[in-house]
Amino acid sequence: FKPSLTPVAESNRHSYEVKIGKTILAWDGELVGRDSTESVQSMEAQLIFRGSRGIEWNGTFAAQTRWMRYLPGTFRVQGKDDLAKALQASPIRMFGPMYWGGDARVDFTRTVPSGGSGGGR
C-alpha cells in the first residue's frame, strides 16, 4: 500500500494515487478551500465489487485521520490484476473528501463460488 500526493505542473490541480499491489487508484482534481479542517471523527466503509468468474470482492476501509480537505475531480482505476479488474467492473465511481494523517487500514477479501478455484475467502 503506497500513497502519494503531487501537484500538477502549471495548474491548481493535484494528483493523489494509492497503489495496492499492481492496482493504482488515482484521483485528479483541485484542493478546495484555503485551509485544511482538523478531522476528529473515525470512519469506516464497506464495499462489495463483483469480479469475473463469479468472484465477489469485499473491501473494508477504517481510518482515524487528522485532517480533511475536499478534492473534486476525477477517479480512475489502473491495472490488470484481479483487484483492478473487479474495481473497473463496478459501475460506481464516487469519492468524498480527502483525509490524511493518522492511521488507516484497507482490507480486501474475495469469495469464490462453489466449485471454483481459490479456496473461498
N, CA, C and O atoms as a MOPAC input file, in Angstrom:
PM7 MOZYME 1SCF
protein

 N      0.85900 1    -1.17100 1     0.00000 1
 C      0.00000 1     0.00000 1     0.00000 1
 C      0.89500 1     1.22100 1     0.00000 1
 O      1.66800 1     1.42200 1     0.93700 1
 N      0.80100 1     2.05400 1    -1.05400 1
 C      1.71600 1     3.18700 1    -1.18300 1
 C      0.95000 1     4.41600 1    -1.69000 1
 O      0.56600 1     4.45400 1    -2.85900 1
 N      0.71800 1     5.43300 1    -0.82100 1
 C      0.02100 1     6.64800 1    -1.26800 1
 C      1.00900 1     7.73100 1    -1.71800 1
 O      2.16500 1     7.75100 1    -1.29600 1
 N      0.51700 1     8.64200 1    -2.59700 1
 C      1.32600 1     9.80200 1    -2.98400 1
 C      0.40700 1    10.95000 1    -3.37500 1
 O     -0.66400 1    10.72500 1    -3.93900 1
 N      0.81900 1    12.18400 1    -3.07900 1
 C      0.08900 1    13.39300 1    -3.44600 1
 C      1.08300 1    14.32200 1    -4.11600 1
 O      2.07600 1    14.71300 1    -3.50400 1
 N      0.82400 1    14.68600 1    -5.38500 1
 C      1.74100 1    15.55800 1    -6.11000 1
 C      0.96500 1    16.66400 1    -6.81200 1
 O     -0.13200 1    16.42000 1    -7.31400 1
 N      1.51900 1    17.89000 1    -6.85800 1
 C      0.87400 1    18.95300 1    -7.62000 1
 C      1.06300 1    18.71800 1    -9.12000 1
 O      2.09500 1    18.19800 1    -9.54500 1
 N      0.05700 1    19.10600 1    -9.92500 1
 C      0.15900 1    19.02000 1   -11.37600 1
 C      0.79600 1    20.31200 1   -11.86000 1
 O      0.32100 1    21.39600 1   -11.52200 1
 N      1.85800 1    20.21900 1   -12.64200 1
 C      2.62700 1    21.39100 1   -13.09700 1
 C      1.74500 1    22.42400 1   -13.78500 1
 O      0.85200 1    22.08600 1   -14.56200 1
 N      2.01600 1    23.68500 1   -13.48300 1
 C      1.35900 1    24.84600 1   -14.09500 1
 C     -0.16600 1    24.82000 1   -13.96300 1
 O     -0.87500 1    25.18600 1   -14.90000 1
 N     -0.66700 1    24.39000 1   -12.81000 1
 C     -2.10800 1    24.38800 1   -12.56400 1
 C     -2.35200 1    24.40300 1   -11.06000 1
 O     -1.41500 1    24.30800 1   -10.26700 1
 N     -3.62300 1    24.52300 1   -10.67600 1
 C     -4.01900 1    24.44000 1    -9.27400 1
 C     -4.43100 1    23.02300 1    -8.90600 1
 O     -4.90800 1    22.78600 1    -7.79700 1
 N     -4.25200 1    22.08400 1    -9.82000 1
 C     -4.71300 1    20.71500 1    -9.62500 1
 C     -3.65700 1    19.87000 1    -8.92500 1
 O     -2.46900 1    20.19400 1    -8.92600 1
 N     -4.12800 1    18.77000 1    -8.32300 1
 C     -3.26000 1    17.80800 1    -7.65600 1
 C     -3.62000 1    16.40200 1    -8.12100 1
 O     -4.73100 1    16.15900 1    -8.59200 1
 N     -2.68800 1    15.49900 1    -7.98800 1
 C     -2.90600 1    14.09800 1    -8.30200 1
 C     -2.62200 1    13.29400 1    -7.03800 1
 O     -1.54800 1    13.41000 1    -6.44800 1
 N     -3.59100 1    12.47900 1    -6.62700 1
 C     -3.43100 1    11.64800 1    -5.44200 1
 C     -3.57500 1    10.20500 1    -5.88500 1
 O     -4.60300 1     9.83500 1    -6.45100 1
 N     -2.56500 1     9.38500 1    -5.63900 1
 C     -2.59600 1     7.99000 1    -6.04200 1
 C     -2.34800 1     7.07700 1    -4.85500 1
 O     -1.54400 1     7.37600 1    -3.97200 1
 N     -3.05300 1     5.96800 1    -4.85600 1
 C     -2.82900 1     4.90800 1    -3.88000 1
 C     -2.53900 1     3.64600 1    -4.68000 1
 O     -3.34600 1     3.23100 1    -5.51200 1
 N     -1.39200 1     3.04300 1    -4.42700 1
 C     -1.01500 1     1.81500 1    -5.11400 1
 C     -1.18900 1     0.64600 1    -4.15300 1
 O     -0.61200 1     0.62800 1    -3.06600 1
 N     -1.99400 1    -0.33100 1    -4.57100 1
 C     -2.22200 1    -1.54400 1    -3.78700 1
 C     -1.78300 1    -2.70200 1    -4.67900 1
 O     -2.49400 1    -3.07900 1    -5.61000 1
 N     -0.62900 1    -3.25600 1    -4.39600 1
 C     -0.07900 1    -4.28400 1    -5.27700 1
 C      0.17100 1    -3.68800 1    -6.64400 1
 O      0.93700 1    -2.73300 1    -6.77200 1
 N     -0.47200 1    -4.24500 1    -7.68400 1
 C     -0.32000 1    -3.73500 1    -9.04400 1
 C     -1.49300 1    -2.85800 1    -9.47400 1
 O     -1.57000 1    -2.44500 1   -10.63100 1
 N     -2.40800 1    -2.57400 1    -8.54400 1
 C     -3.56300 1    -1.72100 1    -8.82700 1
 C     -3.28000 1    -0.30300 1    -8.37400 1
 O     -2.74400 1    -0.09700 1    -7.28500 1
 N     -3.63500 1     0.69000 1    -9.20200 1
 C     -3.47200 1     2.09700 1    -8.84600 1
 C     -4.84700 1     2.75400 1    -8.83600 1
 O     -5.57300 1     2.71600 1    -9.82900 1
 N     -5.19900 1     3.36200 1    -7.69000 1
 C     -6.40900 1     4.16700 1    -7.55700 1
 C     -5.95400 1     5.61800 1    -7.63100 1
 O     -5.13300 1     6.04500 1    -6.81900 1
 N     -6.47500 1     6.39200 1    -8.59700 1
 C     -5.97900 1     7.75100 1    -8.81500 1
 C     -7.12000 1     8.75900 1    -8.82000 1
 O     -8.11700 1     8.57300 1    -9.51700 1
 N     -6.97200 1     9.82800 1    -8.03900 1
 C     -7.88600 1    10.95900 1    -8.03000 1
 C     -7.11300 1    12.15700 1    -8.56900 1
 O     -6.00400 1    12.43400 1    -8.11100 1
 N     -7.68100 1    12.86300 1    -9.53100 1
 C     -7.07300 1    14.08300 1   -10.06600 1
 C     -8.06900 1    15.21200 1    -9.89900 1
 O     -9.22200 1    15.09000 1   -10.31300 1
 N     -7.63600 1    16.31700 1    -9.29500 1
 C     -8.55100 1    17.43000 1    -9.10600 1
 C     -7.88900 1    18.58600 1    -8.40500 1
 O     -6.66400 1    18.66200 1    -8.31900 1
 N     -8.71400 1    19.48900 1    -7.90200 1
 C     -8.23800 1    20.70400 1    -7.25800 1
 C     -8.61600 1    20.69500 1    -5.78500 1
 O     -9.76500 1    20.42000 1    -5.43900 1
 N     -7.66300 1    20.99300 1    -4.92500 1
 C     -7.95900 1    21.10600 1    -3.49500 1
 C     -8.83100 1    22.33200 1    -3.28000 1
 O     -8.44500 1    23.43900 1    -3.65600 1
 N    -10.01300 1    22.14700 1    -2.67300 1
 C    -10.96600 1    23.22700 1    -2.46700 1
 C    -10.72400 1    23.88400 1    -1.11900 1
 O    -10.47000 1    23.19800 1    -0.12900 1
 N    -10.80000 1    25.18600 1    -1.07500 1
 C    -10.61400 1    25.92100 1     0.16900 1
 C     -9.15200 1    26.22800 1     0.42500 1
 O     -8.26100 1    25.61000 1    -0.15700 1
 N     -8.91700 1    27.19100 1     1.30400 1
 C     -7.54100 1    27.59800 1     1.58400 1
 C     -6.89600 1    26.75200 1     2.65800 1
 O     -5.68400 1    26.53500 1     2.62400 1
 N     -7.67800 1    26.26600 1     3.61500 1
 C     -7.11800 1    25.56900 1     4.75600 1
 C     -7.70200 1    24.16600 1     4.88700 1
 O     -8.80200 1    23.88200 1     4.41300 1
 N     -6.95800 1    23.32100 1     5.52600 1
 C     -7.45900 1    22.00500 1     5.87900 1
 C     -8.25300 1    22.11600 1     7.16900 1
 O     -8.00100 1    23.00200 1     7.98500 1
 N     -9.19900 1    21.22800 1     7.35100 1
 C    -10.02100 1    21.20000 1     8.55100 1
 C     -9.57300 1    20.02900 1     9.41100 1
 O     -9.42200 1    18.90900 1     8.92200 1
 N     -9.36200 1    20.29600 1    10.70000 1
 C     -8.98600 1    19.20200 1    11.58000 1
 C    -10.14600 1    18.21900 1    11.66800 1
 O    -11.28500 1    18.61400 1    11.91500 1
 N     -9.85500 1    16.94600 1    11.46600 1
 C    -10.86700 1    15.89100 1    11.47800 1
 C    -10.71200 1    15.09600 1    12.76300 1
 O     -9.63600 1    14.56800 1    13.04000 1
 N    -11.77000 1    15.00700 1    13.54300 1
 C    -11.68600 1    14.28800 1    14.80100 1
 C    -12.51700 1    13.00400 1    14.78900 1
 O    -12.56400 1    12.29700 1    15.79600 1
 N    -13.16800 1    12.69300 1    13.67800 1
 C    -14.01000 1    11.50800 1    13.61400 1
 C    -13.27000 1    10.34000 1    12.98500 1
 O    -12.44000 1    10.51300 1    12.09300 1
 N    -13.58800 1     9.15400 1    13.46600 1
 C    -13.09600 1     7.96200 1    12.79000 1
 C    -14.14500 1     7.58900 1    11.74700 1
 O    -15.31000 1     7.96900 1    11.85900 1
 N    -13.71900 1     6.84600 1    10.73900 1
 C    -14.66600 1     6.45900 1     9.69900 1
 C    -14.41300 1     5.03100 1     9.27200 1
 O    -13.30400 1     4.51000 1     9.38900 1
 N    -15.47300 1     4.41000 1     8.77400 1
 C    -15.37100 1     3.05000 1     8.27400 1
 C    -16.34200 1     2.89500 1     7.11600 1
 O    -17.46000 1     3.41000 1     7.15800 1
 N    -15.91000 1     2.18500 1     6.08600 1
 C    -16.76500 1     1.92100 1     4.92600 1
 C    -16.54800 1     0.49100 1     4.47000 1
 O    -15.44600 1    -0.04900 1     4.56700 1
 N    -17.62100 1    -0.11800 1     3.96800 1
 C    -17.53500 1    -1.45700 1     3.41700 1
 C    -18.14900 1    -1.43900 1     2.02200 1
 O    -19.23900 1    -0.90500 1     1.81900 1
 N    -17.43600 1    -2.03000 1     1.06300 1
 C    -17.88900 1    -2.06600 1    -0.32300 1
 C    -17.80500 1    -3.48900 1    -0.84400 1
 O    -16.96700 1    -4.27300 1    -0.40000 1
 N    -18.67700 1    -3.81900 1    -1.79100 1
 C    -18.65700 1    -5.12300 1    -2.44000 1
 C    -18.52600 1    -4.89000 1    -3.94000 1
 O    -19.26800 1    -4.09600 1    -4.51900 1
 N    -17.57400 1    -5.58900 1    -4.56900 1
 C    -17.34000 1    -5.48400 1    -6.00300 1
 C    -17.49300 1    -6.87100 1    -6.61300 1
 O    -16.95000 1    -7.84400 1    -6.09100 1
 N    -18.21800 1    -6.96200 1    -7.69800 1
 C    -18.37100 1    -8.23500 1    -8.39400 1
 C    -17.26300 1    -8.35700 1    -9.43300 1
 O    -17.09800 1    -7.48800 1   -10.29000 1
 N    -16.51400 1    -9.43900 1    -9.34500 1
 C    -15.42600 1    -9.68200 1   -10.27600 1
 C    -15.81400 1   -10.70300 1   -11.32200 1
 O    -16.96900 1   -11.12100 1   -11.39400 1
 N    -14.86500 1   -11.09800 1   -12.11900 1
 C    -15.11900 1   -12.09000 1   -13.15900 1
 C    -15.23300 1   -13.48700 1   -12.54000 1
 O    -14.79900 1   -13.71300 1   -11.41100 1
 N    -15.80600 1   -14.39400 1   -13.27600 1
 C    -15.97800 1   -15.80000 1   -12.87700 1
 C    -16.74000 1   -15.95700 1   -11.56000 1
 O    -16.51000 1   -16.91800 1   -10.82600 1
 N    -17.64700 1   -15.02000 1   -11.25400 1
 C    -18.46500 1   -15.13200 1   -10.05300 1
 C    -17.76800 1   -14.76100 1    -8.75400 1
 O    -18.34100 1   -14.93200 1    -7.67800 1
 N    -16.54500 1   -14.25800 1    -8.83400 1
 C    -15.81300 1   -13.86900 1    -7.62100 1
 C    -16.37900 1   -12.55600 1    -7.09800 1
 O    -16.64100 1   -11.63000 1    -7.86500 1
 N    -16.56000 1   -12.48900 1    -5.80300 1
 C    -17.05200 1   -11.27700 1    -5.14400 1
 C    -15.95300 1   -10.73300 1    -4.23600 1
 O    -15.45200 1   -11.44800 1    -3.36800 1
 N    -15.57600 1    -9.46400 1    -4.43500 1
 C    -14.54800 1    -8.80700 1    -3.61700 1
 C    -15.23200 1    -7.96700 1    -2.55200 1
 O    -16.15600 1    -7.21200 1    -2.85100 1
 N    -14.78200 1    -8.09600 1    -1.31000 1
 C    -15.29500 1    -7.29200 1    -0.20000 1
 C    -14.17200 1    -6.39400 1     0.29200 1
 O    -13.09500 1    -6.87500 1     0.64600 1
 N    -14.41900 1    -5.09500 1     0.31400 1
 C    -13.41200 1    -4.15300 1     0.77500 1
 C    -13.86500 1    -3.46300 1     2.04400 1
 O    -15.00500 1    -3.00700 1     2.12900 1
 N    -12.98600 1    -3.38000 1     3.03300 1
 C    -13.27600 1    -2.68100 1     4.28900 1
 C    -12.20200 1    -1.62900 1     4.49700 1
 O    -11.00900 1    -1.92700 1     4.45400 1
 N    -12.63300 1    -0.39900 1     4.72100 1
 C    -11.72200 1     0.71600 1     4.96600 1
 C    -12.05100 1     1.29900 1     6.33300 1
 O    -13.20800 1     1.60800 1     6.61700 1
 N    -11.04000 1     1.44900 1     7.17600 1
 C    -11.22500 1     2.05200 1     8.50200 1
 C    -10.10000 1     3.05700 1     8.72500 1
 O     -8.93900 1     2.77900 1     8.42200 1
 N    -10.45100 1     4.22900 1     9.25700 1
 C     -9.42200 1     5.26100 1     9.45300 1
 C     -9.75500 1     6.16900 1    10.63100 1
 O    -10.91900 1     6.40000 1    10.95700 1
 N     -8.71800 1     6.66600 1    11.24500 1
 C     -8.78600 1     7.74100 1    12.23500 1
 C     -7.79300 1     8.77700 1    11.73200 1
 O     -6.59700 1     8.69600 1    12.01100 1
 N     -8.30100 1     9.74700 1    10.99100 1
 C     -7.42100 1    10.71500 1    10.34000 1
 C     -7.33400 1    12.01900 1    11.12800 1
 O     -8.12300 1    12.26300 1    12.04100 1
 N     -6.36500 1    12.84800 1    10.76000 1
 C     -6.16500 1    14.10600 1    11.48300 1
 C     -6.67200 1    15.32000 1    10.71300 1
 O     -7.05600 1    16.31600 1    11.32700 1
 N     -6.68300 1    15.25900 1     9.36200 1
 C     -7.06400 1    16.42300 1     8.57100 1
 C     -7.96300 1    16.02100 1     7.41000 1
 O     -7.90100 1    14.88900 1     6.93200 1
 N     -8.81400 1    16.96900 1     6.95000 1
 C     -9.72900 1    16.72900 1     5.85500 1
 C     -9.72600 1    17.93900 1     4.93100 1
 O     -9.63800 1    19.08200 1     5.38200 1
 N     -9.82500 1    17.67000 1     3.62300 1
 C     -9.94700 1    18.73700 1     2.63900 1
 C    -10.67700 1    18.17300 1     1.41900 1
 O    -10.43400 1    17.03400 1     1.02000 1
 N    -11.57700 1    18.97400 1     0.82500 1
 C    -12.32600 1    18.49800 1    -0.33100 1
 C    -11.45800 1    18.51100 1    -1.58000 1
 O    -10.64600 1    19.41700 1    -1.76900 1
 N    -11.63300 1    17.49300 1    -2.44000 1
 C    -10.85600 1    17.35500 1    -3.66500 1
 C    -11.78700 1    16.92500 1    -4.79500 1
 O    -11.81000 1    15.74600 1    -5.14800 1
 N    -12.57200 1    17.87200 1    -5.38500 1
 C    -13.40600 1    17.47900 1    -6.52600 1
 C    -12.51800 1    17.19000 1    -7.73100 1
 O    -11.48400 1    17.83100 1    -7.91600 1
 N    -12.91800 1    16.24100 1    -8.53300 1
 C    -12.13000 1    15.88300 1    -9.70500 1
 C    -12.57400 1    14.55200 1   -10.27300 1
 O    -13.75600 1    14.21300 1   -10.21700 1
 N    -11.64200 1    13.80100 1   -10.81700 1
 C    -11.95000 1    12.52800 1   -11.45800 1
 C    -11.26600 1    11.37400 1   -10.73300 1
 O    -10.26300 1    11.56300 1   -10.04500 1
 N    -11.82100 1    10.18600 1   -10.89500 1
 C    -11.30200 1     8.97500 1   -10.26300 1
 C    -11.03100 1     7.93400 1   -11.33900 1
 O    -11.85800 1     7.72000 1   -12.22600 1
 N     -9.86900 1     7.28500 1   -11.26100 1
 C     -9.50100 1     6.24100 1   -12.22000 1
 C     -8.96000 1     5.02300 1   -11.47800 1
 O     -8.34700 1     5.14500 1   -10.41800 1
 N     -9.19600 1     3.86000 1   -12.04900 1
 C     -8.59500 1     2.61400 1   -11.57200 1
 C     -7.70300 1     2.11300 1   -12.69800 1
 O     -8.15800 1     1.95000 1   -13.83000 1
 N     -6.42100 1     1.86500 1   -12.38700 1
 C     -5.47300 1     1.38200 1   -13.38400 1
 C     -4.89700 1     0.05200 1   -12.92900 1
 O     -4.69900 1    -0.17000 1   -11.73400 1
 N     -4.63100 1    -0.82200 1   -13.87000 1
 C     -4.02600 1    -2.11000 1   -13.56200 1
 C     -4.73600 1    -3.23700 1   -14.26600 1
 O     -5.82900 1    -3.06000 1   -14.80500 1
 N     -4.10200 1    -4.41700 1   -14.26000 1
 C     -4.67300 1    -5.58200 1   -14.93500 1
 C     -4.77800 1    -6.79200 1   -14.00600 1
 O     -5.11000 1    -7.88900 1   -14.45500 1
 N     -4.49700 1    -6.59900 1   -12.70200 1
 C     -4.61700 1    -7.71700 1   -11.77100 1
 C     -6.08800 1    -7.88600 1   -11.36900 1
 O     -6.94600 1    -7.10800 1   -11.78600 1
 N     -6.36800 1    -8.90800 1   -10.55500 1
 C     -7.75300 1    -9.22200 1   -10.18600 1
 C     -8.45300 1    -8.07100 1    -9.46600 1
 O     -9.62800 1    -7.80800 1    -9.72200 1
 N     -7.74700 1    -7.38300 1    -8.57000 1
 C     -8.36900 1    -6.27100 1    -7.84900 1
 C     -8.74500 1    -5.15500 1    -8.81200 1
 O     -9.85700 1    -4.63300 1    -8.73700 1
 N     -7.84400 1    -4.77600 1    -9.71400 1
 C     -8.13800 1    -3.71600 1   -10.69100 1
 C     -9.32800 1    -4.09900 1   -11.56400 1
 O    -10.20800 1    -3.27400 1   -11.80800 1
 N     -9.36000 1    -5.33400 1   -12.03100 1
 C    -10.47700 1    -5.78500 1   -12.87700 1
 C    -11.80000 1    -5.72000 1   -12.13000 1
 O    -12.81300 1    -5.31500 1   -12.70000 1
 N    -11.80200 1    -6.11500 1   -10.85600 1
 C    -13.03300 1    -6.06700 1   -10.06000 1
 C    -13.49500 1    -4.62800 1    -9.86200 1
 O    -14.68700 1    -4.34300 1    -9.97900 1
 N    -12.57400 1    -3.72400 1    -9.56500 1
 C    -12.94100 1    -2.31900 1    -9.36400 1
 C    -13.38800 1    -1.67000 1   -10.67300 1
 O    -14.32400 1    -0.87100 1   -10.67700 1
 N    -12.73200 1    -2.00300 1   -11.77800 1
 C    -13.10500 1    -1.44800 1   -13.07700 1
 C    -14.48200 1    -1.94100 1   -13.52000 1
 O    -15.18900 1    -1.22800 1   -14.23300 1
 N    -14.87200 1    -3.14600 1   -13.10800 1
 C    -16.17500 1    -3.69500 1   -13.47300 1
 C    -17.31400 1    -3.04700 1   -12.69000 1
 O    -18.47300 1    -3.13500 1   -13.09400 1
 N    -16.99200 1    -2.39800 1   -11.57300 1
 C    -18.01000 1    -1.75600 1   -10.75400 1
 C    -18.47800 1    -0.46700 1   -11.42600 1
 O    -17.64800 1     0.32900 1   -11.86600 1
 N    -19.80200 1    -0.24300 1   -11.51400 1
 C    -20.30000 1     0.99100 1   -12.13600 1
 C    -20.17200 1     2.21300 1   -11.22700 1
 O    -20.41700 1     3.33300 1   -11.67600 1
 N    -19.79900 1     2.02800 1    -9.98000 1
 C    -19.76400 1     3.13600 1    -9.02300 1
 C    -18.41700 1     3.83900 1    -9.09000 1
 O    -17.37000 1     3.20000 1    -8.98900 1
 N    -18.44600 1     5.14200 1    -9.26000 1
 C    -17.23500 1     5.96100 1    -9.26600 1
 C    -17.50900 1     7.19000 1    -8.39500 1
 O    -17.72200 1     8.28700 1    -8.91000 1
 N    -17.50100 1     6.99900 1    -7.08700 1
 C    -17.83900 1     8.06800 1    -6.16000 1
 C    -16.74200 1     8.19400 1    -5.11800 1
 O    -16.18900 1     7.19000 1    -4.66800 1
 N    -16.42600 1     9.42600 1    -4.73200 1
 C    -15.49900 1     9.62500 1    -3.63300 1
 C    -15.84400 1    10.92300 1    -2.93200 1
 O    -16.53600 1    11.77500 1    -3.48800 1
 N    -15.36900 1    11.06600 1    -1.73400 1
 C    -15.70300 1    12.23100 1    -0.93300 1
 C    -14.46300 1    13.03000 1    -0.60300 1
 O    -13.56200 1    13.13600 1    -1.43500 1
 N    -14.39500 1    13.59300 1     0.58700 1
 C    -13.26000 1    14.42600 1     0.96600 1
 C    -11.95500 1    13.63500 1     1.02500 1
 O    -11.95700 1    12.40800 1     1.12600 1
 N    -10.85500 1    14.35700 1     0.96000 1
 C     -9.53100 1    13.75600 1     1.10500 1
 C     -9.13500 1    13.86400 1     2.57100 1
 O     -9.21300 1    14.93900 1     3.16600 1
 N     -8.71600 1    12.76200 1     3.14200 1
 C     -8.28600 1    12.72200 1     4.53300 1
 C     -6.81400 1    12.33700 1     4.56500 1
 O     -6.37300 1    11.53700 1     3.74100 1
 N     -6.04400 1    12.89000 1     5.50000 1
 C     -4.66000 1    12.45400 1     5.65900 1
 C     -4.18600 1    12.64200 1     7.08400 1
 O     -4.81900 1    13.32200 1     7.89100 1
 N     -3.04400 1    12.01600 1     7.37100 1
 C     -2.53700 1    11.98200 1     8.74100 1
 C     -3.28600 1    10.92000 1     9.52400 1
 O     -4.37400 1    10.51100 1     9.12000 1
 N     -2.74100 1    10.47800 1    10.60400 1
 C     -3.41000 1     9.47600 1    11.42900 1
 C     -3.18800 1     8.06700 1    10.91800 1
 O     -2.19500 1     7.79200 1    10.24500 1
 N     -4.11500 1     7.17300 1    11.23700 1
 C     -3.99200 1     5.76000 1    10.89000 1
 C     -5.13900 1     5.33300 1     9.98700 1
 O     -6.26600 1     5.80800 1    10.13100 1
 N     -4.83800 1     4.42000 1     9.04200 1
 C     -5.87100 1     3.88600 1     8.15600 1
 C     -5.53200 1     2.44900 1     7.80700 1
 O     -4.37400 1     2.03400 1     7.85900 1
 N     -6.56800 1     1.69700 1     7.45000 1
 C     -6.37800 1     0.29800 1     7.08000 1
 C     -7.38700 1    -0.04700 1     5.99100 1
 O     -8.55800 1     0.32100 1     6.08400 1
 N     -6.92600 1    -0.75800 1     4.95100 1
 C     -7.78600 1    -1.25600 1     3.88600 1
 C     -7.60400 1    -2.76800 1     3.82800 1
 O     -6.47800 1    -3.25000 1     3.70100 1
 N     -8.69800 1    -3.52100 1     3.91800 1
 C     -8.65500 1    -4.98300 1     3.83200 1
 C     -9.53400 1    -5.43800 1     2.67700 1
 O    -10.66600 1    -4.97400 1     2.53300 1
 N     -9.01800 1    -6.34400 1     1.85400 1
 C     -9.79800 1    -6.93900 1     0.77500 1
 C     -9.85400 1    -8.44500 1     0.99200 1
 O     -8.84700 1    -9.07500 1     1.31600 1
 N    -11.03000 1    -9.00900 1     0.81300 1
 C    -11.19700 1   -10.45600 1     0.80900 1
 C    -11.99800 1   -10.79700 1    -0.43700 1
 O    -12.67500 1    -9.93800 1    -1.00200 1
 N    -11.92200 1   -12.04400 1    -0.86000 1
 C    -12.72300 1   -12.44000 1    -2.00100 1
 C    -13.41700 1   -13.75900 1    -1.70400 1
 O    -12.88200 1   -14.62200 1    -1.00800 1
 N    -14.61600 1   -13.89500 1    -2.24400 1
 C    -15.38200 1   -15.11200 1    -2.10200 1
 C    -15.44300 1   -15.77100 1    -3.46700 1
 O    -15.89400 1   -15.16200 1    -4.43700 1
 N    -14.99100 1   -17.00700 1    -3.54300 1
 C    -15.01500 1   -17.77600 1    -4.78000 1
 C    -16.22700 1   -18.67300 1    -4.75300 1
 O    -16.48200 1   -19.32600 1    -3.74100 1
 N    -16.99900 1   -18.72800 1    -5.85400 1
 C    -18.19800 1   -19.58600 1    -5.84800 1
 C    -17.83300 1   -21.05900 1    -5.67600 1
 O    -16.70800 1   -21.46100 1    -5.97000 1
 N    -18.77100 1   -21.85000 1    -5.20900 1
 C    -18.55700 1   -23.29700 1    -5.01000 1
 C    -18.07800 1   -23.93000 1    -6.31700 1
 O    -18.60300 1   -23.64600 1    -7.39300 1
 N    -17.07500 1   -24.78600 1    -6.19600 1
 C    -16.53200 1   -25.45400 1    -7.36500 1
 C    -15.46100 1   -24.66500 1    -8.06800 1
 O    -14.80700 1   -25.18400 1    -8.97300 1
 N    -15.25600 1   -23.37000 1    -7.66000 1
 C    -14.21800 1   -22.54700 1    -8.27200 1
 C    -12.88300 1   -22.78700 1    -7.60900 1
 O    -12.80400 1   -23.41800 1    -6.55500 1
 N    -11.84100 1   -22.28600 1    -8.22700 1
 C    -10.51800 1   -22.41600 1    -7.62000 1
 C    -10.25400 1   -21.22100 1    -6.72900 1
 O    -10.85600 1   -20.16700 1    -6.93300 1
 N     -9.40700 1   -21.34400 1    -5.78200 1
 C     -9.06200 1   -20.23500 1    -4.91700 1
 C     -9.36800 1   -20.49800 1    -3.45800 1
 O     -8.85200 1   -19.79300 1    -2.59100 1
 N    -10.18500 1   -21.48400 1    -3.16000 1
 C    -10.36400 1   -21.91300 1    -1.78200 1
 C    -11.21500 1   -21.03000 1    -0.91200 1
 O    -11.04200 1   -21.05600 1     0.30700 1
 N    -12.13500 1   -20.23900 1    -1.46400 1
 C    -13.02900 1   -19.46300 1    -0.60600 1
 C    -12.45900 1   -18.11100 1    -0.24600 1
 O    -11.80900 1   -17.46400 1    -1.06700 1
 N    -12.70300 1   -17.67600 1     0.99600 1
 C    -12.28300 1   -16.33400 1     1.43300 1
 C    -10.82400 1   -16.29200 1     1.74700 1
 O    -10.30400 1   -15.24400 1     2.12800 1

